[in-house]
Structure formats: structure tokens, C-alpha cells
Amino acid sequence: MANYHRGVVNRAYSGFLSLVDRLPLPSLKTQKIIAFIVILTQGGIAVTGAVVRVTASGLGCPTWPQCFPGSFVPVGHGEVAVVHQIVEFGNRLLTFVVVIVAAAIVLAVTRARRRREVLVYAWMIPLGTVLQAIMGGITVLTGLLWWTVAIHLVASMLMVWIATVMYAKIAEPDDATTLIVMPKPLRWLAALSGVALAGVLVAGTLVTGAGPHAGDKNLDRIVPRLQIEIVTLVHLHAQMLVAYLALSVGLAFGVYAVGASSAVKKRLQVLLVLIVAQGLIGLVQYFTDVPAILVIFHVAGAGLCTAATAAVWAAGKTRQYEPAAVPA
């Protein structure tokens, strides 16, 4: 039975390859452009989600996948403001762009017959996008429960990480030799900084869950919030950010000590600037009662920090052609 199912899968994939081979052969530059757009769309959908939340448009379309019962597009509805419908519907439209780009990167790397590692990362993009769409539906159908929103954001940041690593893998030649740019201890330190980033993101979603922007301001219902003192959660979030920054600074010292490539150093410099900027935005948010516009910038900064950390991690081990031997 297992052999039968394996044969069915192999025949289906062979048929998929025969269809893909009818497409034009994409250059490496084209593949990189599509991969970069994947990063932008995966991070962008998180930013538009933040716009939906701070404008209280989370239930502008109260059903899913339809906007209203019997209609996939906004309709005149006295109980829901038109602007809220437009904001939420616009966010849903962006999902289609995300899906199209995710499909495009799979087709591009498959047509180019890239190595298996690249194909695995590429296929993770559309699969993750489908799961994200399902999570979004659950968030709407459960009335914007804070923990569903939290999971949705963390999953978006995970997709940004995967997309960034995928971009790095696509940029590497398939037939080159693997080169260890950062020693193993520094690779572990880079991984640890990624774990710290995950802690920062999770703590940030807890702050959001207890904060003032619930995503819906309908007077007839109150969106349940996380019942923990927000100051306590803010302190936890700040401490995780300090740990994240400290690990990144330590990694920078280590990279400079071993004389790593300029590419790794530049990525670390960008990462440190982004972390400091995120910290400053967080401070301003805290002392100004979390203005809506800063929430949007903070979510965008989270995506940038995630992409920068993933870029540093991916740069630790790369593929490069060995220099040609010089005759004696």
C-alpha cells in the first residue's frame, strides 16, 4: 500500500514538472526578486493586520471567508461602518497577493531545477500562507480573542524568518561548496539570539492582548482582553528585548574577533540599529499611552528585526565557489 501511494505521489509530481517546464526559464535575478517580494508580502500582511486592529476594523467583515453572509465583498450594513469594512476587506485582498507570490516562487525555483533545500523552503511559503489564512478565519469567527491574534502575529513573523532564509538559499549557487563563515559557537549564539527574539515577540503579543487596541469598538460587545496587569507585561517585554540586544551585541563582538566577512558584519550592524529603534518606539509607546500609529510602526519593526536576525543566521553558513588553484 505504501508503494502504491508513493507511486501516485511520484506520478502527480512528474505531471506537475511537465506543466512547469512549459514556463519560461527564470534567471537567478528573477528568482531573487520574487523571493524578496515574498519577504515584503509576508511582513506586509502583518502590518496591514495591525492597521485593522488599531482602526477597530477587526470585525468590519464579521464572517469568513465571506465578508458578510452571502457576499464576499463589503455591502451596505448599518451596524458596521463603511470605513471598517473597507479596511478589513483590503487586508483580505492582500492575502490573495501573498498567495500569488507564494505560488510564483514555487514555480520559479521548480522550473529552474534548484537544489532540494531551496525547493523545501519554497514549498513552506504557500503551505504556511494557507495556514495563516485559516488562522485569520479563526480569529474573526472567535470574535478577535486576544490569544488568536497573538498566534496569528507570531506565525507571520515565523513566515518572515522562513522567507528571509529562503532568499539567502536562493542566492547561493547549487553546485558550490558549503563554507562555514561563523564558527560553531557563534552559530549557536546566533541561534540563541533568534530564541530571544521569539521571546520578545511572544511577550509583545501578551502586551497587545492586555492593551487598549482590541480590534473592535462595538459598544454592544466587549472583546475579551488578557487579564494581567499590563505594566508587568511591559516589563517582561522590555527585559526580553534587553536580552535580545545583549546577545546580538555579543555576537557582533565575536564576529569581529574572528574576522568574519563584511557581509555578516553589515547585517549585524543593520540588526543592532533596528533593535535599538524598536526599543525607542516601545518607550515612546509606553509614555504616550500607545498611540495607534506607533503600533503600526512597532509591528513593521518586528518584521524588520525578524528578517535581519534571519539574515544574520543564514549568513553563518553559505555556499561559495572555491578559488581556482594557481599553478606553481
N, C-alpha and C positions, 0 to 999 in steps of 0.2 A: 504493500500500500504506500509506503514511504517513497519507493522508487517511482510509483505512478504519479504521485503528487509532484515529485521533483521533476519528472519529465514534463508535466503540464506547465510548471513554472518556467522551465528552460525554453519550451516552445513559445510561451507567451512573450518571454524576454527577447527571443530571436525575432519574433514578429515585430516587437517594439523597435528593435535595432534596424530592421529593414525599412520601417517607416521613417525613423530618424535620419537614416542615410540619404534620404531624398532632400534633406535640408542643405543649405549652403554650409561649407566648412568654416566654422568661426575661427578667426585668428586669436592668438593669445591676448591681444589688446582688447578684442571684443569680449572675450570671456572675463577679463578683469573688470571691464566696465559694467557688465551685467552683475558680477559679484559685488561690486561696490554699490550698485543700486539696491541690491538685496540688503546690504547693511543699512542703507538710508531708509528703506521702506520698513524694515523690522523695527528700527528705532523710531521712525516717524509715526507708526501706528500707536506706540506708547505715548508719544507727545500729544497726538490728537485725542487719545483717550483721556489724558489729563485735562485737555480743553473741555471735553464733555463733562468731566466731573466738576470742575470749578465753575462752569456756567450752569450747573444744576440741570443738565440735559440728559442725564443718565437714563431716564425713562421717557425721553422725547419720542422714542419708538417703544411702546410698552410690551410688544411681543417680539418673538424671534422664531424663525428667520424673517417673518413678515414684519413690517413696521407697525401696521395696525391689522386687526383681524380682517382678512380678505383683501389686503393691499400691501404690496412690497414697498410702496413709496408713500411719503407723507400725504395725508389728506386733511381737509378742514375738520378740526376737532376742538370743540370749545373747552375741553378740560386740559388740553396740552397746548402751551404757547407755540406759535409757528416757529420762532427762533430756536426753541429747544428741539423741535422736530428736525429742522434743517441741520443743526449741529450734530445730532446723533446719526441722522441719515448720511451726512457727509463722512462721518467716521466709518460707517459701514461700507460706503462706496470705496474708501481707501483699501478696505480688505480685499476687494477684487483686484486692485493694483498689486497688492502684496502677493496674491495667488498667481497672477500672470507672471510677475518677475520670478517667483519661486519655480514655476514651470519652465521659464526661459533658461534658467541656469542649469537645470537638469538636462534639457535638450542640448544646450551648448556643450557641456563637458562630455555628454554621451556621444554626440556627433564627432567631437574631437578625439574620442577614444582615450580620455585621460586615465591615469592610473586608478586603481581601485580605491585608494584613500580619498582621492578627490571625489569620486562618484558617491562614496558613502556620505561625505559631508554634504554634497549637493542634494542627495535624496532626503537628508534630515530636514532641509528647509521646507519643502512642501508638506511633509508629514507633520512637522511642528506647527506650520501655519494652519493646517486643518484642526489640530488640537486646540490652537489658540482661538479659532472661530467657535469651537464648541464651548470653550471656557467663557467666551463672551456671551454666548447664548445663555449659559447657566447663570452668569452674573445678572443678566436682565430678568430672567424668569424667577430668580430668587429675590428680586427687589433690591438689588445692589447691596447685598450683605457684605460687610467690610472684608471678611476673610476671602470671599470670592474675588473681590477687587484686588486684594493683596496677591493671591496666587496668579492672577492674570498679569500683573505687572512683573513679578519675578520671572514668570515664564517668558515674557517679552525680552527681558534682559538676558535670559539664557539663549534666546534666539539670536540676539545681537552678538553674543560671545561666539556661538557656532558660526554665524555668518562671517565674522571677522577672521576666525581661524581658517575657514574655507577659502577666503580671499587670499590669505597667505599661502595656502597649499596650492591654489591655482597658479599663483605667480611663480612657483618653483618648477623647474624642468623635471619631467617624469624620469628621464634616463640619467640624472645626475647622481652624485654620491652624497649620502647624508653627512652633514657636518655639524658637530656639536659646538655651538657658538658659546654657550654658557656652561661652565662645569656643573656637574650633578648637584652639588649643594646649592648653587644659585638657582638651578631649575626648581629645586624643592622650595626655595624661598619665593620664587615667582608663583608657584602653585599656592603657597601659603597666603600670599597677598590676594590671590583670587578667592580663597576661602574667606579672608577678612572682608573682601568686597561683598561676598554673598551675605555675610553677617550684617553689613551696613545696609544692604538693600532690604533684607527681611525686617530689620529694626525700623527702617524708614517706612515700610508698609504698615507697621504697627502704629507708628506716629500718625500716619494718614488715617488709619482705622479709628483712632480716638480723636482726630482733629475735626475742624469745623466744616470741611468740604465733603459732604456726604454724597454728592452727585445728584440729589433731588431735593427740592424745597417745597414739595406739595404739602399744603397745610393739613390735608386730610389724612396724611400718613407721615410717620417719622421713621427714617431709615435707621435701623439699629446700629449703634456705634460700639466700639471696643470699650468696655467699662474698666479702664485702667487710667490712673492719673497721667495726663499727657506729659507733665513735666518729667516724671520718672522715665517715660519712654524716650523723651527728647535727650535726656542724659545718657541713656543706653545707646541711642543712635550716635551721639557725639563721641562717646568712648570707642565705639566700633570704628568710627571714622579716623580717630587718632591712631588706633592700632593699624588700620589700613595704610595710613600715611607713613607711620613709623616703619612698617615692613617695606614699603616702596622706597623709602629713603635708604634703608639698609641695603636693599637690592641694588640701588644706584651706586652706593659706595663699593659694593662687591664687584659690579660690572666694570667700574672704572679701575679697580685694583687689578683685575685680571686682563685689562686691556682689550675688552670686547670690541666688536665692530662699531663703527659710527652709527649704523642703522639702529642698533639696540640702544645706544646712548640717546639718540634723538627721540626714540619712542618713550624712553623713561623720562626725559625732560618734559615732553608733552603731557605724560601721565601725571607728573608731580604738579604741574601748573593746573591741570584740570581738578585734581583733588583739592588743592588749596582754594580754587574758585568755588567748588561745591561747598566747602566749609564756610566760606564767606557768605554765600547765598543762604545757607542754613541759619547762620547767625542773624542776618537781616530778617529772615522769615520769623524767627523766634521773637525778636524785639519789635516787630511791626504787625503782630497778630496774623501771620500767614496770609499775605495778600495773594489774590488769585494768580496774578501774572508771574509771581515768583515761583509758584507751584509748577507752572509750565516750564520755566527755565530750569528748575531743580530736576524735573523728570528728564528733560533733554540732557542735562549734565550727567545724570545717572547713566544714560545710554552712552554718552561720550566716554565716561570713565570705564565702563564695561568694555567698550571697543578698544580703548587704549591698553587696558590691562591684558586683554586677549592678544593684542598685537605684540606686547612685550613677551608674553608666554610663547607665542608662536615663533618669535624670533630666536628663542633659545636653541632651537634645533631646526636646521633648514637643509635644503638640497642645493648644492652648487657643483659646477664642473671643476674637476681638479685641473690645476695649471699644467700646461703641456711641459713635458720633460725637455730640458735644454741639453743639446748634445755637448759632450765634453770637448 
